[in-house]
Amino acid sequence: MSMNIILNSDHLNLLLFYAISKIDILVRPIGVNYQSIVLVNHTPFGFSNDSQVKQLWYLVNS
């Protein structure tokens, strides 16, 4: 089994990243692997900033 960990770069320093990735300080059940994903920008996932998608959403929901 595996899980993803999403880390915001604003709350992450080099020591914490090293501890998570190399020293394995996160608590988890035996046999669970994890992959860390570091967010470097503040835009959400998906197409929320795309104006064409917003126009299509308004057409479908009106």
PLY file of the C-alpha trace (Angstrom):
ply
format ascii 1.0
element vertex 62
property float x
property float y
property float z
element edge 61
property int vertex1
property int vertex2
end_header
0.00 0.00 0.00
1.19 3.54 -0.62
0.17 7.10 0.16
1.04 10.55 -1.13
2.08 13.36 1.18
1.58 16.88 -0.16
3.89 19.46 1.41
3.57 23.21 0.98
6.95 24.82 0.31
6.09 27.74 2.62
6.01 25.39 5.61
9.01 23.30 4.59
12.69 23.93 5.28
15.71 21.86 4.30
16.02 20.12 7.67
12.38 19.03 7.69
12.55 17.83 4.09
15.72 15.86 4.83
14.11 14.30 7.91
11.02 13.25 5.96
12.84 11.92 2.91
16.01 10.35 4.38
15.53 9.70 8.11
11.92 8.48 7.73
10.42 10.33 10.69
6.77 10.07 9.63
4.55 7.68 11.55
2.91 5.09 9.32
1.75 1.48 9.45
4.21 -1.28 8.57
4.39 -1.90 4.85
3.05 1.49 3.78
5.32 3.42 1.46
4.88 7.12 0.83
5.81 9.60 -1.85
6.25 13.26 -1.03
4.96 15.97 -3.37
6.20 19.51 -2.76
3.95 22.36 -3.90
5.94 25.38 -5.01
3.08 27.60 -6.15
-0.22 28.60 -4.60
-2.56 27.83 -7.49
-4.97 24.94 -6.94
-4.95 21.76 -8.95
-7.16 21.58 -12.00
-8.46 24.19 -14.35
-9.77 26.81 -11.93
-7.71 29.63 -13.51
-8.75 28.80 -17.08
-11.32 31.32 -18.35
-12.70 28.92 -20.99
-13.52 26.32 -18.35
-15.30 28.96 -16.25
-17.39 30.00 -19.26
-18.28 26.37 -19.98
-19.22 25.81 -16.33
-21.56 28.80 -16.39
-23.19 27.59 -19.60
-23.76 24.09 -18.23
-25.08 25.25 -14.85
-27.33 28.11 -16.03
0 1
1 2
2 3
3 4
4 5
5 6
6 7
7 8
8 9
9 10
10 11
11 12
12 13
13 14
14 15
15 16
16 17
17 18
18 19
19 20
20 21
21 22
22 23
23 24
24 25
25 26
26 27
27 28
28 29
29 30
30 31
31 32
32 33
33 34
34 35
35 36
36 37
37 38
38 39
39 40
40 41
41 42
42 43
43 44
44 45
45 46
46 47
47 48
48 49
49 50
50 51
51 52
52 53
53 54
54 55
55 56
56 57
57 58
58 59
59 60
60 61
